[in-house]
């Protein structure tokens, strides 16, 4: 598993004290399996970057409406499931990106770094079909040393 990923939807956002034993994973798997049945195949086009004080992200642009339909179906089905969830509690996820770089400490030369990033503002990084959806237990940064793959759903 790689640290690079695109988040389809956070079902339970990371919070201190959460224990995977607090939930019955099979119930979550069932809702996800029901939600992906009619989602059309799609892919991401990765083009350009954006940045914040914490990270640099590669911008992802889904083709078609497959990602939007997947997210809405998951929202609807989890909302009516009675299962623990915190979907959209921080913000409603509508975009797609891949975090490529996280800063561990404040940059020494932020202006120089920002100037270098401009070179990648419109670079085309390629396309990737969405072939599977992973249900994972993770930390905030999706570090591969923490991530536990609970189930992989083929789309």
FENQUIBEL-V45508 format. One record per residue. N is the residue number from 1. RES is the residue in one letter. PHI is phi in whole degrees, 0 to 359 (* if undefined). PSI is psi in radians with two decimals (* if undefined). D_LAST is the distance of its C-alpha to the last C-alpha in Angstrom with 1 decimal. Layout:
N:RES:PHI:PSI:D_LAST
N:RES:PHI:PSI:D_LAST
This chain:
1:X:*:2.53:18.0
2:X:252:2.72:19.3
3:X:287:-0.34:21.0
4:X:278:2.28:19.3
5:X:201:2.87:16.2
6:X:242:2.22:15.0
7:X:277:2.11:15.1
8:X:286:-0.87:12.7
9:X:191:2.40:15.3
10:X:271:2.03:18.0
11:X:283:-0.89:18.4
12:X:236:1.94:21.7
13:X:293:2.61:23.4
14:X:302:2.34:25.4
15:X:209:2.64:28.9
16:X:301:2.28:31.8
17:X:94:-0.12:32.2
18:X:293:2.38:28.7
19:X:233:2.28:28.2
20:X:303:-0.46:25.0
21:X:290:-0.14:27.2
22:X:283:-0.25:27.8
23:X:234:2.75:24.5
24:X:262:1.77:22.9
25:X:303:-0.64:19.5
26:X:301:-0.57:18.4
27:X:294:-0.69:19.0
28:X:292:-0.71:16.7
29:X:299:-0.70:13.9
30:X:296:-0.78:14.7
31:X:296:-0.73:14.6
32:X:294:-0.78:11.2
33:X:302:-0.73:9.8
34:X:294:-0.62:11.8
35:X:286:-0.46:10.8
36:X:265:-0.05:7.1
37:X:307:-0.81:8.1
38:X:250:0.38:9.3
39:X:277:2.18:7.7
40:X:289:2.71:8.3
41:X:298:2.52:7.1
42:X:207:3.05:9.5
43:X:216:2.90:11.4
44:X:254:2.40:14.2
45:X:258:2.18:17.8
46:X:257:2.04:20.0
47:X:213:2.15:23.5
48:X:81:2.94:26.5
49:X:231:2.83:27.2
50:X:220:2.79:28.5
51:X:218:2.83:30.4
52:X:224:-3.05:31.9
53:X:292:-0.35:34.6
54:X:257:-0.39:32.1
55:X:200:2.91:29.5
56:X:242:2.28:28.5
57:X:237:2.46:25.0
58:X:271:2.23:23.2
59:X:285:2.30:22.2
60:X:248:2.35:18.6
61:X:237:1.86:18.2
62:X:290:2.49:14.9
63:X:272:2.48:15.1
64:X:68:-2.91:15.0
65:X:251:0.28:14.4
66:X:301:-0.77:10.6
67:X:293:-0.76:11.5
68:X:299:-0.77:14.5
69:X:296:-0.72:13.0
70:X:300:-0.86:10.6
71:X:298:-0.77:13.7
72:X:294:-0.68:16.0
73:X:295:-0.76:14.1
74:X:298:-0.78:14.1
75:X:302:-0.86:17.7
76:X:297:-0.85:18.8
77:X:291:-0.66:17.4
78:X:288:-0.61:18.8
79:X:300:-0.66:22.0
80:X:268:0.01:22.7
81:X:277:-0.43:21.8
82:X:81:0.01:24.9
83:X:281:2.69:23.1
84:X:300:2.31:24.4
85:X:197:2.74:22.6
86:X:224:0.63:23.9
87:X:303:2.29:21.3
88:X:64:0.27:23.2
89:X:289:-0.53:26.4
90:X:270:-0.78:27.2
91:X:192:2.77:25.8
92:X:277:2.05:23.1
93:X:287:2.07:20.3
94:X:231:-0.30:19.9
95:X:256:3.09:19.8
96:X:227:2.38:17.7
97:X:203:2.89:19.6
98:X:235:2.02:19.8
99:X:289:2.09:23.0
100:X:255:-0.32:24.7
101:X:206:2.24:28.1
102:X:244:2.44:29.6
103:X:273:2.28:33.4
104:X:274:-0.47:35.2
105:X:211:2.98:38.4
106:X:298:2.43:40.0
107:X:293:2.48:40.2
108:X:283:-0.59:43.7
109:X:227:1.25:43.5
110:X:299:-0.65:41.0
111:X:295:-0.74:42.4
112:X:295:-0.71:42.3
113:X:295:-0.78:38.7
114:X:299:-0.68:37.8
115:X:297:-0.73:39.6
116:X:294:-0.67:37.7
117:X:298:-0.52:34.3
118:X:303:-0.51:35.4
119:X:297:-0.37:35.0
120:X:253:0.10:31.2
121:X:301:-0.55:30.9
122:X:235:0.22:29.6
123:X:296:2.39:28.3
124:X:269:2.07:25.2
125:X:267:-0.24:23.1
126:X:121:-3.04:20.4
127:X:237:2.72:16.9
128:X:214:2.14:13.6
129:X:288:2.57:10.2
130:X:272:1.92:7.4
131:X:248:-0.30:5.3
132:X:208:2.85:5.2
133:X:230:2.19:7.1
134:X:258:2.31:10.5
135:X:266:2.06:13.0
136:X:230:2.69:16.3
137:X:260:2.29:20.0
138:X:208:2.99:21.6
139:X:266:-3.14:24.7
140:X:302:-0.58:25.2
141:X:262:0.03:24.7
142:X:58:0.66:21.7
143:X:295:2.31:24.1
144:X:298:-0.41:22.7
145:X:286:-0.27:25.8
146:X:253:-0.60:24.9
147:X:300:2.33:21.1
148:X:242:2.11:20.0
149:X:284:2.05:16.5
150:X:268:-0.62:16.2
151:X:194:2.56:12.7
152:X:244:2.16:9.5
153:X:256:2.21:6.3
154:X:276:2.29:3.8
155:X:263:*:0.0
